[in-house]
Amino acid sequence: MILKVVFGSEIHLFNSNQTYNELRNSIQKSFKKLPDNWTLSYSDTENDQVSIGSEEDLKIFQASVISDKPVKIFIYEVSEQRIVT
């Protein structure tokens, strides 16, 4: 499976047979203007934005994909602010 990783107007293709850390490292090498803190997400079959923040999340994502076409993963900046309740 090919991953189409999107940040703003910049798009790069990656092979999905990488670990979570390898994928993050590949993304950091390819995208020149990444924010300091960022996360990955994708739209599932119900159009929910699902975060990919671990090896387990990546494996679930890979298992859920049923298309031979490249699958989009989006990079989002993570805010430093935390809401305390």
LINGI-V580063 format. One line per field, one symbol per residue. ss: DSSP state (h for helix, s for strand, l for the rest). psi: psi as a letter, one per 20 degrees, with the letter a starting at -180 (. if undefined). burial: + if it has 24 or more other C-alpha atoms within 12 Angstrom, else -. Layout:
ss: ???
psi: ???
burial: ???
//
This chain:
ss: lssssssllssssssllllhhhhhhhhhhhlllllllsssssslllllssssllhhhhhhhhhhllllllsssssssllllllll
psi: pppoppocjppqpqpilqrghgggggghhhphlqrgorrqrrpaijkqopqojrggggggghhipjqiqqpppqpqppqhpppp.
burial: --+++++----+++-+---+--++--+---+--+----++++-------++++----+--++--------++++++---------
//
